[in-house]
Amino acid sequence: MIAQFAKLSGRVQGVKFRFTTMLAAKYFKVFGNVKNTADGGVEIFAQGEPDRVEKFMDWAKHGPPWANVRGFEMRAQEPRPEIKDFKVQH
């Protein structure tokens, strides 16, 4: 299992980014969370099998069609085995 953290910027709030990220996480079978940040960005923590996390993060680089991701920074994290689902944080 691997874990990744990503910080996204651009038009990523007010475009259903968190909701579609949750749907994508379920599709790719990864666990973690997504949340808006005060600076207008989005943060994603995702963990799971390496190929699934990689495909999920590739999706997140673009997000839903109505989003416009201009910045994407990703870094490895320690997996958190206690996380067993994917949640939208408010």
TIVEX-854461 format. One record per atom (N, C-alpha, C): residue number from 0; residue in one letter; atom name; y, z, x. Coordinates in pm, whole numbers, plus 32768, in hexadecimal, padded with zeros to 4 digits. Layout:
// residues N
<r><seq>NUM</seq><type>A</type><atom>CA</atom><py>Y</py><pz>Z</pz><px>X</px></r>
...
//
This chain:
// residues 90
<r><seq>0</seq><type>M</type><atom>N</atom><py>7F8A</py><pz>8000</pz><px>8054</px></r>
<r><seq>0</seq><type>M</type><atom>CA</atom><py>8000</py><pz>8000</pz><px>8000</px></r>
<r><seq>0</seq><type>M</type><atom>C</atom><py>807C</py><pz>8000</pz><px>8059</px></r>
<r><seq>1</seq><type>I</type><atom>N</atom><py>80E1</py><pz>7FB2</pz><px>802F</px></r>
<r><seq>1</seq><type>I</type><atom>CA</atom><py>8162</py><pz>7FB2</pz><px>8073</px></r>
<r><seq>1</seq><type>I</type><atom>C</atom><py>81CF</py><pz>7FD3</pz><px>800D</px></r>
<r><seq>2</seq><type>A</type><atom>N</atom><py>8244</py><pz>7FF5</pz><px>8041</px></r>
<r><seq>2</seq><type>A</type><atom>CA</atom><py>82B7</py><pz>8010</pz><px>7FEA</px></r>
<r><seq>2</seq><type>A</type><atom>C</atom><py>8332</py><pz>7FCE</pz><px>8028</px></r>
<r><seq>3</seq><type>Q</type><atom>N</atom><py>838A</py><pz>7F9A</pz><px>7FD2</px></r>
<r><seq>3</seq><type>Q</type><atom>CA</atom><py>8406</py><pz>7F5B</pz><px>7FFD</px></r>
<r><seq>3</seq><type>Q</type><atom>C</atom><py>8479</py><pz>7F8E</pz><px>7FA6</px></r>
<r><seq>4</seq><type>F</type><atom>N</atom><py>84EE</py><pz>7F97</pz><px>7FE3</px></r>
<r><seq>4</seq><type>F</type><atom>CA</atom><py>8569</py><pz>7FB8</pz><px>7F9D</px></r>
<r><seq>4</seq><type>F</type><atom>C</atom><py>85C6</py><pz>7F41</pz><px>7FAB</px></r>
<r><seq>5</seq><type>A</type><atom>N</atom><py>8607</py><pz>7F18</pz><px>7F3E</px></r>
<r><seq>5</seq><type>A</type><atom>CA</atom><py>8664</py><pz>7EA8</pz><px>7F43</px></r>
<r><seq>5</seq><type>A</type><atom>C</atom><py>86E7</py><pz>7ECE</pz><px>7F00</px></r>
<r><seq>6</seq><type>K</type><atom>N</atom><py>8753</py><pz>7EA1</pz><px>7F3B</px></r>
<r><seq>6</seq><type>K</type><atom>CA</atom><py>87DB</py><pz>7EB1</pz><px>7F04</px></r>
<r><seq>6</seq><type>K</type><atom>C</atom><py>8810</py><pz>7E25</pz><px>7EE9</px></r>
<r><seq>7</seq><type>L</type><atom>N</atom><py>8836</py><pz>7E0C</pz><px>7E6A</px></r>
<r><seq>7</seq><type>L</type><atom>CA</atom><py>8865</py><pz>7D89</pz><px>7E41</px></r>
<r><seq>7</seq><type>L</type><atom>C</atom><py>88F6</py><pz>7D91</pz><px>7E15</px></r>
<r><seq>8</seq><type>S</type><atom>N</atom><py>893F</py><pz>7D26</pz><px>7E2F</px></r>
<r><seq>8</seq><type>S</type><atom>CA</atom><py>89C8</py><pz>7D1D</pz><px>7E01</px></r>
<r><seq>8</seq><type>S</type><atom>C</atom><py>89DF</py><pz>7C93</pz><px>7DC4</px></r>
<r><seq>9</seq><type>G</type><atom>N</atom><py>8A4F</py><pz>7C84</pz><px>7D83</px></r>
<r><seq>9</seq><type>G</type><atom>CA</atom><py>8A6F</py><pz>7C08</pz><px>7D3E</px></r>
<r><seq>9</seq><type>G</type><atom>C</atom><py>8A7C</py><pz>7C25</pz><px>7CA9</px></r>
<r><seq>10</seq><type>R</type><atom>N</atom><py>8A5E</py><pz>7BC2</pz><px>7C57</px></r>
<r><seq>10</seq><type>R</type><atom>CA</atom><py>8A5E</py><pz>7BD9</pz><px>7BC6</px></r>
<r><seq>10</seq><type>R</type><atom>C</atom><py>89D3</py><pz>7C0A</pz><px>7B9F</px></r>
<r><seq>11</seq><type>V</type><atom>N</atom><py>89C1</py><pz>7C8E</pz><px>7BAB</px></r>
<r><seq>11</seq><type>V</type><atom>CA</atom><py>893D</py><pz>7CCA</pz><px>7B92</px></r>
<r><seq>11</seq><type>V</type><atom>C</atom><py>8943</py><pz>7D3A</pz><px>7B2B</px></r>
<r><seq>12</seq><type>Q</type><atom>N</atom><py>89BA</py><pz>7D57</pz><px>7AF8</px></r>
<r><seq>12</seq><type>Q</type><atom>CA</atom><py>89C7</py><pz>7DB7</pz><px>7A8C</px></r>
<r><seq>12</seq><type>Q</type><atom>C</atom><py>89FD</py><pz>7D6E</pz><px>7A11</px></r>
<r><seq>13</seq><type>G</type><atom>N</atom><py>89CF</py><pz>7D9A</pz><px>799C</px></r>
<r><seq>13</seq><type>G</type><atom>CA</atom><py>89FB</py><pz>7D5C</pz><px>7920</px></r>
<r><seq>13</seq><type>G</type><atom>C</atom><py>89B4</py><pz>7CD9</pz><px>7902</px></r>
<r><seq>14</seq><type>V</type><atom>N</atom><py>8945</py><pz>7CC0</pz><px>7949</px></r>
<r><seq>14</seq><type>V</type><atom>CA</atom><py>88F9</py><pz>7C43</pz><px>7935</px></r>
<r><seq>14</seq><type>V</type><atom>C</atom><py>8865</py><pz>7C5F</pz><px>7920</px></r>
<r><seq>15</seq><type>K</type><atom>N</atom><py>8845</py><pz>7CD8</pz><px>78F2</px></r>
<r><seq>15</seq><type>K</type><atom>CA</atom><py>87B9</py><pz>7D01</pz><px>78D9</px></r>
<r><seq>15</seq><type>K</type><atom>C</atom><py>8764</py><pz>7D01</pz><px>7959</px></r>
<r><seq>16</seq><type>F</type><atom>N</atom><py>87A5</py><pz>7D18</pz><px>79CB</px></r>
<r><seq>16</seq><type>F</type><atom>CA</atom><py>875B</py><pz>7D17</pz><px>7A4A</px></r>
<r><seq>16</seq><type>F</type><atom>C</atom><py>86F2</py><pz>7D85</pz><px>7A4F</px></r>
<r><seq>17</seq><type>R</type><atom>N</atom><py>8717</py><pz>7DFF</pz><px>7A29</px></r>
<r><seq>17</seq><type>R</type><atom>CA</atom><py>86B6</py><pz>7E6D</pz><px>7A31</px></r>
<r><seq>17</seq><type>R</type><atom>C</atom><py>863F</py><pz>7E56</pz><px>79D5</px></r>
<r><seq>18</seq><type>F</type><atom>N</atom><py>865A</py><pz>7E29</pz><px>795B</px></r>
<r><seq>18</seq><type>F</type><atom>CA</atom><py>85EE</py><pz>7E12</pz><px>78FB</px></r>
<r><seq>18</seq><type>F</type><atom>C</atom><py>858F</py><pz>7DA5</pz><px>792D</px></r>
<r><seq>19</seq><type>T</type><atom>N</atom><py>85C5</py><pz>7D35</pz><px>795C</px></r>
<r><seq>19</seq><type>T</type><atom>CA</atom><py>856E</py><pz>7CC9</pz><px>798B</px></r>
<r><seq>19</seq><type>T</type><atom>C</atom><py>8526</py><pz>7CF0</pz><px>7A0D</px></r>
<r><seq>20</seq><type>T</type><atom>N</atom><py>8564</py><pz>7D48</pz><px>7A5C</px></r>
<r><seq>20</seq><type>T</type><atom>CA</atom><py>8522</py><pz>7D7A</pz><px>7AD4</px></r>
<r><seq>20</seq><type>T</type><atom>C</atom><py>84A8</py><pz>7DCD</pz><px>7AAE</px></r>
<r><seq>21</seq><type>M</type><atom>N</atom><py>84B7</py><pz>7E1E</pz><px>7A45</px></r>
<r><seq>21</seq><type>M</type><atom>CA</atom><py>8445</py><pz>7E6E</pz><px>7A15</px></r>
<r><seq>21</seq><type>M</type><atom>C</atom><py>83D5</py><pz>7E11</pz><px>79E6</px></r>
<r><seq>22</seq><type>L</type><atom>N</atom><py>83F7</py><pz>7DA7</pz><px>799D</px></r>
<r><seq>22</seq><type>L</type><atom>CA</atom><py>8391</py><pz>7D48</pz><px>7970</px></r>
<r><seq>22</seq><type>L</type><atom>C</atom><py>834E</py><pz>7D03</pz><px>79E6</px></r>
<r><seq>23</seq><type>A</type><atom>N</atom><py>839D</py><pz>7CDC</pz><px>7A4A</px></r>
<r><seq>23</seq><type>A</type><atom>CA</atom><py>8365</py><pz>7C9B</pz><px>7AC2</px></r>
<r><seq>23</seq><type>A</type><atom>C</atom><py>8309</py><pz>7CFC</pz><px>7B0D</px></r>
<r><seq>24</seq><type>A</type><atom>N</atom><py>8330</py><pz>7D7B</pz><px>7B14</px></r>
<r><seq>24</seq><type>A</type><atom>CA</atom><py>82DC</py><pz>7DDE</pz><px>7B58</px></r>
<r><seq>24</seq><type>A</type><atom>C</atom><py>8255</py><pz>7DEB</pz><px>7B13</px></r>
<r><seq>25</seq><type>K</type><atom>N</atom><py>8257</py><pz>7DEB</pz><px>7A8F</px></r>
<r><seq>25</seq><type>K</type><atom>CA</atom><py>81D8</py><pz>7DF2</pz><px>7A45</px></r>
<r><seq>25</seq><type>K</type><atom>C</atom><py>8184</py><pz>7D75</pz><px>7A5E</px></r>
<r><seq>26</seq><type>Y</type><atom>N</atom><py>81C5</py><pz>7D01</pz><px>7A61</px></r>
<r><seq>26</seq><type>Y</type><atom>CA</atom><py>817E</py><pz>7C83</pz><px>7A7C</px></r>
<r><seq>26</seq><type>Y</type><atom>C</atom><py>813E</py><pz>7C85</pz><px>7B07</px></r>
<r><seq>27</seq><type>F</type><atom>N</atom><py>818A</py><pz>7CB0</pz><px>7B6A</px></r>
<r><seq>27</seq><type>F</type><atom>CA</atom><py>8157</py><pz>7CB2</pz><px>7BF4</px></r>
<r><seq>27</seq><type>F</type><atom>C</atom><py>8105</py><pz>7D2E</pz><px>7C14</px></r>
<r><seq>28</seq><type>K</type><atom>N</atom><py>80FF</py><pz>7D8C</pz><px>7BB5</px></r>
<r><seq>28</seq><type>K</type><atom>CA</atom><py>80B2</py><pz>7E07</pz><px>7BC5</px></r>
<r><seq>28</seq><type>K</type><atom>C</atom><py>80E1</py><pz>7E5A</pz><px>7C3D</px></r>
<r><seq>29</seq><type>V</type><atom>N</atom><py>8165</py><pz>7E73</pz><px>7C3F</px></r>
<r><seq>29</seq><type>V</type><atom>CA</atom><py>819E</py><pz>7ECD</pz><px>7CA2</px></r>
<r><seq>29</seq><type>V</type><atom>C</atom><py>81DA</py><pz>7F45</pz><px>7C5A</px></r>
<r><seq>30</seq><type>F</type><atom>N</atom><py>81EF</py><pz>7FB0</pz><px>7CA3</px></r>
<r><seq>30</seq><type>F</type><atom>CA</atom><py>821F</py><pz>802E</pz><px>7C6B</px></r>
<r><seq>30</seq><type>F</type><atom>C</atom><py>82A2</py><pz>8056</pz><px>7CAF</px></r>
<r><seq>31</seq><type>G</type><atom>N</atom><py>82F5</py><pz>809F</pz><px>7C68</px></r>
<r><seq>31</seq><type>G</type><atom>CA</atom><py>8373</py><pz>80CC</pz><px>7CA3</px></r>
<r><seq>31</seq><type>G</type><atom>C</atom><py>83DE</py><pz>80DB</pz><px>7C3B</px></r>
<r><seq>32</seq><type>N</type><atom>N</atom><py>8459</py><pz>80AF</pz><px>7C5F</px></r>
<r><seq>32</seq><type>N</type><atom>CA</atom><py>84C9</py><pz>80BC</pz><px>7C01</px></r>
<r><seq>32</seq><type>N</type><atom>C</atom><py>8538</py><pz>805B</pz><px>7C25</px></r>
<r><seq>33</seq><type>V</type><atom>N</atom><py>8592</py><pz>804A</pz><px>7BC5</px></r>
<r><seq>33</seq><type>V</type><atom>CA</atom><py>860A</py><pz>7FF9</pz><px>7BD8</px></r>
<r><seq>33</seq><type>V</type><atom>C</atom><py>867E</py><pz>8044</pz><px>7B98</px></r>
<r><seq>34</seq><type>K</type><atom>N</atom><py>86F3</py><pz>803D</pz><px>7BD8</px></r>
<r><seq>34</seq><type>K</type><atom>CA</atom><py>8768</py><pz>8081</pz><px>7B9F</px></r>
<r><seq>34</seq><type>K</type><atom>C</atom><py>87E8</py><pz>803A</pz><px>7BC8</px></r>
<r><seq>35</seq><type>N</type><atom>N</atom><py>884E</py><pz>8046</pz><px>7B72</px></r>
<r><seq>35</seq><type>N</type><atom>CA</atom><py>88D3</py><pz>8016</pz><px>7B92</px></r>
<r><seq>35</seq><type>N</type><atom>C</atom><py>8914</py><pz>8077</pz><px>7BF3</px></r>
<r><seq>36</seq><type>T</type><atom>N</atom><py>8971</py><pz>8045</pz><px>7C43</px></r>
<r><seq>36</seq><type>T</type><atom>CA</atom><py>89BD</py><pz>809B</pz><px>7C9D</px></r>
<r><seq>36</seq><type>T</type><atom>C</atom><py>8A50</py><pz>8097</pz><px>7C73</px></r>
<r><seq>37</seq><type>A</type><atom>N</atom><py>8A9B</py><pz>80FB</pz><px>7C9C</px></r>
<r><seq>37</seq><type>A</type><atom>CA</atom><py>8B27</py><pz>8107</pz><px>7C76</px></r>
<r><seq>37</seq><type>A</type><atom>C</atom><py>8B7C</py><pz>8093</pz><px>7CAA</px></r>
<r><seq>38</seq><type>D</type><atom>N</atom><py>8B50</py><pz>8052</pz><px>7D15</px></r>
<r><seq>38</seq><type>D</type><atom>CA</atom><py>8B9E</py><pz>7FE4</pz><px>7D4F</px></r>
<r><seq>38</seq><type>D</type><atom>C</atom><py>8B80</py><pz>7F5C</pz><px>7D0F</px></r>
<r><seq>39</seq><type>G</type><atom>N</atom><py>8B34</py><pz>7F5C</pz><px>7CA0</px></r>
<r><seq>39</seq><type>G</type><atom>CA</atom><py>8B16</py><pz>7EDF</pz><px>7C5A</px></r>
<r><seq>39</seq><type>G</type><atom>C</atom><py>8A96</py><pz>7E9C</pz><px>7C85</px></r>
<r><seq>40</seq><type>G</type><atom>N</atom><py>8A4C</py><pz>7EDB</pz><px>7CDD</px></r>
<r><seq>40</seq><type>G</type><atom>CA</atom><py>89CE</py><pz>7EA3</pz><px>7D0E</px></r>
<r><seq>40</seq><type>G</type><atom>C</atom><py>8956</py><pz>7EDA</pz><px>7CC5</px></r>
<r><seq>41</seq><type>V</type><atom>N</atom><py>88E3</py><pz>7EB8</pz><px>7CFB</px></r>
<r><seq>41</seq><type>V</type><atom>CA</atom><py>8862</py><pz>7EE7</pz><px>7CC6</px></r>
<r><seq>41</seq><type>V</type><atom>C</atom><py>880D</py><pz>7F12</pz><px>7D3D</px></r>
<r><seq>42</seq><type>E</type><atom>N</atom><py>87C2</py><pz>7F7F</pz><px>7D2D</px></r>
<r><seq>42</seq><type>E</type><atom>CA</atom><py>8762</py><pz>7FAB</pz><px>7D91</px></r>
<r><seq>42</seq><type>E</type><atom>C</atom><py>86D6</py><pz>7FA8</pz><px>7D56</px></r>
<r><seq>43</seq><type>I</type><atom>N</atom><py>8677</py><pz>7F7A</pz><px>7DA7</px></r>
<r><seq>43</seq><type>I</type><atom>CA</atom><py>85EC</py><pz>7F70</pz><px>7D7D</px></r>
<r><seq>43</seq><type>I</type><atom>C</atom><py>8594</py><pz>7FB7</pz><px>7DE5</px></r>
<r><seq>44</seq><type>F</type><atom>N</atom><py>853A</py><pz>800B</pz><px>7DB5</px></r>
<r><seq>44</seq><type>F</type><atom>CA</atom><py>84CF</py><pz>8042</pz><px>7E08</px></r>
<r><seq>44</seq><type>F</type><atom>C</atom><py>844E</py><pz>800C</pz><px>7DCE</px></r>
<r><seq>45</seq><type>A</type><atom>N</atom><py>83FC</py><pz>7FCD</pz><px>7E21</px></r>
<r><seq>45</seq><type>A</type><atom>CA</atom><py>837E</py><pz>7F94</pz><px>7DF1</px></r>
<r><seq>45</seq><type>A</type><atom>C</atom><py>8310</py><pz>7FAF</pz><px>7E56</px></r>
<r><seq>46</seq><type>Q</type><atom>N</atom><py>8299</py><pz>7FCD</pz><px>7E22</px></r>
<r><seq>46</seq><type>Q</type><atom>CA</atom><py>8226</py><pz>7FE3</pz><px>7E78</px></r>
<r><seq>46</seq><type>Q</type><atom>C</atom><py>81AA</py><pz>7FA9</pz><px>7E36</px></r>
<r><seq>47</seq><type>G</type><atom>N</atom><py>8148</py><pz>7F8C</pz><px>7E88</px></r>
<r><seq>47</seq><type>G</type><atom>CA</atom><py>80CB</py><pz>7F55</pz><px>7E57</px></r>
<r><seq>47</seq><type>G</type><atom>C</atom><py>8086</py><pz>7F07</pz><px>7EC6</px></r>
<r><seq>48</seq><type>E</type><atom>N</atom><py>802C</py><pz>7EAF</pz><px>7E9D</px></r>
<r><seq>48</seq><type>E</type><atom>CA</atom><py>7FE6</py><pz>7E5B</pz><px>7EFE</px></r>
<r><seq>48</seq><type>E</type><atom>C</atom><py>804C</py><pz>7DFE</pz><px>7F41</px></r>
<r><seq>49</seq><type>P</type><atom>N</atom><py>803E</py><pz>7DE8</pz><px>7FC4</px></r>
<r><seq>49</seq><type>P</type><atom>CA</atom><py>80A3</py><pz>7D9C</pz><px>800E</px></r>
<r><seq>49</seq><type>P</type><atom>C</atom><py>80C6</py><pz>7D14</pz><px>7FD0</px></r>
<r><seq>50</seq><type>D</type><atom>N</atom><py>8063</py><pz>7CC6</pz><px>7FA8</px></r>
<r><seq>50</seq><type>D</type><atom>CA</atom><py>8082</py><pz>7C41</pz><px>7F71</px></r>
<r><seq>50</seq><type>D</type><atom>C</atom><py>80CD</py><pz>7C4C</pz><px>7EEC</px></r>
<r><seq>51</seq><type>R</type><atom>N</atom><py>80AD</py><pz>7CB0</pz><px>7E9C</px></r>
<r><seq>51</seq><type>R</type><atom>CA</atom><py>80F2</py><pz>7CC2</pz><px>7E1B</px></r>
<r><seq>51</seq><type>R</type><atom>C</atom><py>8183</py><pz>7CEE</pz><px>7E2E</px></r>
<r><seq>52</seq><type>V</type><atom>N</atom><py>819A</py><pz>7D4B</pz><px>7E8B</px></r>
<r><seq>52</seq><type>V</type><atom>CA</atom><py>8222</py><pz>7D79</pz><px>7EA7</px></r>
<r><seq>52</seq><type>V</type><atom>C</atom><py>8274</py><pz>7D05</pz><px>7EDF</px></r>
<r><seq>53</seq><type>E</type><atom>N</atom><py>823A</py><pz>7CB5</pz><px>7F37</px></r>
<r><seq>53</seq><type>E</type><atom>CA</atom><py>8281</py><pz>7C43</pz><px>7F70</px></r>
<r><seq>53</seq><type>E</type><atom>C</atom><py>82A9</py><pz>7BDF</pz><px>7F04</px></r>
<r><seq>54</seq><type>K</type><atom>N</atom><py>824F</py><pz>7BBF</pz><px>7EAA</px></r>
<r><seq>54</seq><type>K</type><atom>CA</atom><py>826F</py><pz>7B60</pz><px>7E3E</px></r>
<r><seq>54</seq><type>K</type><atom>C</atom><py>82D8</py><pz>7B9B</pz><px>7DDF</px></r>
<r><seq>55</seq><type>F</type><atom>N</atom><py>82CE</py><pz>7C1B</pz><px>7DC1</px></r>
<r><seq>55</seq><type>F</type><atom>CA</atom><py>8330</py><pz>7C5D</pz><px>7D6B</px></r>
<r><seq>55</seq><type>F</type><atom>C</atom><py>83BB</py><pz>7C59</pz><px>7DAB</px></r>
<r><seq>56</seq><type>M</type><atom>N</atom><py>83C4</py><pz>7C7A</pz><px>7E2B</px></r>
<r><seq>56</seq><type>M</type><atom>CA</atom><py>8445</py><pz>7C78</pz><px>7E6F</px></r>
<r><seq>56</seq><type>M</type><atom>C</atom><py>847C</py><pz>7BEA</pz><px>7E7A</px></r>
<r><seq>57</seq><type>D</type><atom>N</atom><py>8425</py><pz>7B87</pz><px>7E8A</px></r>
<r><seq>57</seq><type>D</type><atom>CA</atom><py>8452</py><pz>7AFC</pz><px>7E88</px></r>
<r><seq>57</seq><type>D</type><atom>C</atom><py>8492</py><pz>7ADB</pz><px>7E02</px></r>
<r><seq>58</seq><type>W</type><atom>N</atom><py>8456</py><pz>7B0C</pz><px>7D94</px></r>
<r><seq>58</seq><type>W</type><atom>CA</atom><py>8492</py><pz>7AF9</pz><px>7D10</px></r>
<r><seq>58</seq><type>W</type><atom>C</atom><py>851A</py><pz>7B3F</pz><px>7D09</px></r>
<r><seq>59</seq><type>A</type><atom>N</atom><py>8521</py><pz>7BBA</pz><px>7D3C</px></r>
<r><seq>59</seq><type>A</type><atom>CA</atom><py>859C</py><pz>7C0A</pz><px>7D33</px></r>
<r><seq>59</seq><type>A</type><atom>C</atom><py>8610</py><pz>7BC9</pz><px>7D7E</px></r>
<r><seq>60</seq><type>K</type><atom>N</atom><py>85F4</py><pz>7B79</pz><px>7DE4</px></r>
<r><seq>60</seq><type>K</type><atom>CA</atom><py>865F</py><pz>7B37</pz><px>7E2F</px></r>
<r><seq>60</seq><type>K</type><atom>C</atom><py>86B2</py><pz>7ADB</pz><px>7DD7</px></r>
<r><seq>61</seq><type>H</type><atom>N</atom><py>8679</py><pz>7AB2</pz><px>7D67</px></r>
<r><seq>61</seq><type>H</type><atom>CA</atom><py>86BF</py><pz>7A58</pz><px>7D0A</px></r>
<r><seq>61</seq><type>H</type><atom>C</atom><py>86D4</py><pz>7A9B</pz><px>7C82</px></r>
<r><seq>62</seq><type>G</type><atom>N</atom><py>8676</py><pz>7AEE</pz><px>7C58</px></r>
<r><seq>62</seq><type>G</type><atom>CA</atom><py>8680</py><pz>7B33</pz><px>7BD8</px></r>
<r><seq>62</seq><type>G</type><atom>C</atom><py>8676</py><pz>7AD3</pz><px>7B63</px></r>
<r><seq>63</seq><type>P</type><atom>N</atom><py>86A2</py><pz>7B00</pz><px>7AEE</px></r>
<r><seq>63</seq><type>P</type><atom>CA</atom><py>869B</py><pz>7AAA</pz><px>7A78</px></r>
<r><seq>63</seq><type>P</type><atom>C</atom><py>86FE</py><pz>7A36</pz><px>7A85</px></r>
<r><seq>64</seq><type>P</type><atom>N</atom><py>86EC</py><pz>79CC</pz><px>7A36</px></r>
<r><seq>64</seq><type>P</type><atom>CA</atom><py>8740</py><pz>7954</pz><px>7A44</px></r>
<r><seq>64</seq><type>P</type><atom>C</atom><py>87D5</py><pz>796E</pz><px>7A34</px></r>
<r><seq>65</seq><type>W</type><atom>N</atom><py>87FC</py><pz>79D0</pz><px>79E5</px></r>
<r><seq>65</seq><type>W</type><atom>CA</atom><py>888A</py><pz>79E8</pz><px>79CC</px></r>
<r><seq>65</seq><type>W</type><atom>C</atom><py>88C9</py><pz>7A45</pz><px>7A32</px></r>
<r><seq>66</seq><type>A</type><atom>N</atom><py>887D</py><pz>7A73</pz><px>7A94</px></r>
<r><seq>66</seq><type>A</type><atom>CA</atom><py>88B4</py><pz>7AC5</pz><px>7B01</px></r>
<r><seq>66</seq><type>A</type><atom>C</atom><py>88DF</py><pz>7A69</pz><px>7B73</px></r>
<r><seq>67</seq><type>N</type><atom>N</atom><py>892F</py><pz>7AA0</pz><px>7BCE</px></r>
<r><seq>67</seq><type>N</type><atom>CA</atom><py>8957</py><pz>7A57</pz><px>7C46</px></r>
<r><seq>67</seq><type>N</type><atom>C</atom><py>8954</py><pz>7AB9</pz><px>7CBB</px></r>
<r><seq>68</seq><type>V</type><atom>N</atom><py>88DF</py><pz>7AC2</pz><px>7CFC</px></r>
<r><seq>68</seq><type>V</type><atom>CA</atom><py>88CD</py><pz>7B1E</pz><px>7D6C</px></r>
<r><seq>68</seq><type>V</type><atom>C</atom><py>8910</py><pz>7AE0</pz><px>7DE7</px></r>
<r><seq>69</seq><type>R</type><atom>N</atom><py>8975</py><pz>7B25</pz><px>7E1B</px></r>
<r><seq>69</seq><type>R</type><atom>CA</atom><py>89BD</py><pz>7AF3</pz><px>7E91</px></r>
<r><seq>69</seq><type>R</type><atom>C</atom><py>8996</py><pz>7B3E</pz><px>7F0F</px></r>
<r><seq>70</seq><type>G</type><atom>N</atom><py>896A</py><pz>7BBB</pz><px>7EFE</px></r>
<r><seq>70</seq><type>G</type><atom>CA</atom><py>8941</py><pz>7C0B</pz><px>7F71</px></r>
<r><seq>70</seq><type>G</type><atom>C</atom><py>88BB</py><pz>7C4B</pz><px>7F57</px></r>
<r><seq>71</seq><type>F</type><atom>N</atom><py>8863</py><pz>7C4A</pz><px>7FBB</px></r>
<r><seq>71</seq><type>F</type><atom>CA</atom><py>87DE</py><pz>7C85</pz><px>7FAE</px></r>
<r><seq>71</seq><type>F</type><atom>C</atom><py>87B8</py><pz>7CC1</pz><px>8034</px></r>
<r><seq>72</seq><type>E</type><atom>N</atom><py>87B1</py><pz>7D46</pz><px>8038</px></r>
<r><seq>72</seq><type>E</type><atom>CA</atom><py>8787</py><pz>7D8D</pz><px>80B0</px></r>
<r><seq>72</seq><type>E</type><atom>C</atom><py>8708</py><pz>7DDA</pz><px>8090</px></r>
<r><seq>73</seq><type>M</type><atom>N</atom><py>86A4</py><pz>7DCD</pz><px>80E6</px></r>
<r><seq>73</seq><type>M</type><atom>CA</atom><py>8624</py><pz>7E0E</pz><px>80CC</px></r>
<r><seq>73</seq><type>M</type><atom>C</atom><py>85F6</py><pz>7E57</pz><px>8149</px></r>
<r><seq>74</seq><type>R</type><atom>N</atom><py>85B9</py><pz>7ECB</pz><px>8133</px></r>
<r><seq>74</seq><type>R</type><atom>CA</atom><py>8580</py><pz>7F15</pz><px>81A4</px></r>
<r><seq>74</seq><type>R</type><atom>C</atom><py>8501</py><pz>7F5D</pz><px>8177</px></r>
<r><seq>75</seq><type>A</type><atom>N</atom><py>84A7</py><pz>7F70</pz><px>81D5</px></r>
<r><seq>75</seq><type>A</type><atom>CA</atom><py>8429</py><pz>7FB3</pz><px>81BA</px></r>
<r><seq>75</seq><type>A</type><atom>C</atom><py>8441</py><pz>8047</pz><px>819D</px></r>
<r><seq>76</seq><type>Q</type><atom>N</atom><py>83EE</py><pz>807E</pz><px>8147</px></r>
<r><seq>76</seq><type>Q</type><atom>CA</atom><py>83F3</py><pz>810B</pz><px>8123</px></r>
<r><seq>76</seq><type>Q</type><atom>C</atom><py>8366</py><pz>8145</pz><px>812E</px></r>
<r><seq>77</seq><type>E</type><atom>N</atom><py>835F</py><pz>81C8</pz><px>812C</px></r>
<r><seq>77</seq><type>E</type><atom>CA</atom><py>82DD</py><pz>8209</pz><px>8124</px></r>
<r><seq>77</seq><type>E</type><atom>C</atom><py>82AC</py><pz>8202</pz><px>8094</px></r>
<r><seq>78</seq><type>P</type><atom>N</atom><py>822F</py><pz>81DA</pz><px>807E</px></r>
<r><seq>78</seq><type>P</type><atom>CA</atom><py>81FA</py><pz>81DA</pz><px>7FF5</px></r>
<r><seq>78</seq><type>P</type><atom>C</atom><py>81FB</py><pz>8266</pz><px>7FBA</px></r>
<r><seq>79</seq><type>R</type><atom>N</atom><py>820B</py><pz>826C</pz><px>7F38</px></r>
<r><seq>79</seq><type>R</type><atom>CA</atom><py>820A</py><pz>82EB</pz><px>7EEF</px></r>
<r><seq>79</seq><type>R</type><atom>C</atom><py>8198</py><pz>82E5</pz><px>7E8A</px></r>
<r><seq>80</seq><type>P</type><atom>N</atom><py>8121</py><pz>8315</pz><px>7EB3</px></r>
<r><seq>80</seq><type>P</type><atom>CA</atom><py>80A9</py><pz>8309</pz><px>7E60</px></r>
<r><seq>80</seq><type>P</type><atom>C</atom><py>80B5</py><pz>8346</pz><px>7DD5</px></r>
<r><seq>81</seq><type>E</type><atom>N</atom><py>8113</py><pz>83A2</pz><px>7DC2</px></r>
<r><seq>81</seq><type>E</type><atom>CA</atom><py>8122</py><pz>83E0</pz><px>7D3F</px></r>
<r><seq>81</seq><type>E</type><atom>C</atom><py>815E</py><pz>8380</pz><px>7CD7</px></r>
<r><seq>82</seq><type>I</type><atom>N</atom><py>819A</py><pz>8314</pz><px>7D04</px></r>
<r><seq>82</seq><type>I</type><atom>CA</atom><py>81D5</py><pz>82B2</pz><px>7CA6</px></r>
<r><seq>82</seq><type>I</type><atom>C</atom><py>8168</py><pz>8253</pz><px>7C77</px></r>
<r><seq>83</seq><type>K</type><atom>N</atom><py>8151</py><pz>8252</pz><px>7BF4</px></r>
<r><seq>83</seq><type>K</type><atom>CA</atom><py>80E3</py><pz>8204</pz><px>7BBB</px></r>
<r><seq>83</seq><type>K</type><atom>C</atom><py>8111</py><pz>819E</pz><px>7B52</px></r>
<r><seq>84</seq><type>D</type><atom>N</atom><py>8197</py><pz>818F</pz><px>7B43</px></r>
<r><seq>84</seq><type>D</type><atom>CA</atom><py>81CB</py><pz>812E</pz><px>7AE3</px></r>
<r><seq>84</seq><type>D</type><atom>C</atom><py>8250</py><pz>80F9</pz><px>7B16</px></r>
<r><seq>85</seq><type>F</type><atom>N</atom><py>8294</py><pz>80AA</pz><px>7AC5</px></r>
<r><seq>85</seq><type>F</type><atom>CA</atom><py>8317</py><pz>8075</pz><px>7AEB</px></r>
<r><seq>85</seq><type>F</type><atom>C</atom><py>837A</py><pz>809A</pz><px>7A7F</px></r>
<r><seq>86</seq><type>K</type><atom>N</atom><py>83EA</py><pz>80D5</pz><px>7AA8</px></r>
<r><seq>86</seq><type>K</type><atom>CA</atom><py>844C</py><pz>8107</pz><px>7A47</px></r>
<r><seq>86</seq><type>K</type><atom>C</atom><py>84D8</py><pz>80D1</pz><px>7A61</px></r>
<r><seq>87</seq><type>V</type><atom>N</atom><py>8521</py><pz>80C0</pz><px>79F5</px></r>
<r><seq>87</seq><type>V</type><atom>CA</atom><py>85AF</py><pz>80A5</pz><px>79FC</px></r>
<r><seq>87</seq><type>V</type><atom>C</atom><py>85F5</py><pz>812C</pz><px>79FD</px></r>
<r><seq>88</seq><type>Q</type><atom>N</atom><py>8642</py><pz>8145</pz><px>7A65</px></r>
<r><seq>88</seq><type>Q</type><atom>CA</atom><py>868D</py><pz>81C3</pz><px>7A6C</px></r>
<r><seq>88</seq><type>Q</type><atom>C</atom><py>871A</py><pz>81AD</pz><px>7A3B</px></r>
<r><seq>89</seq><type>H</type><atom>N</atom><py>874E</py><pz>8211</pz><px>79F8</px></r>
<r><seq>89</seq><type>H</type><atom>CA</atom><py>87D6</py><pz>8208</pz><px>79C0</px></r>
<r><seq>89</seq><type>H</type><atom>C</atom><py>8832</py><pz>8267</pz><px>7A07</px></r>
//
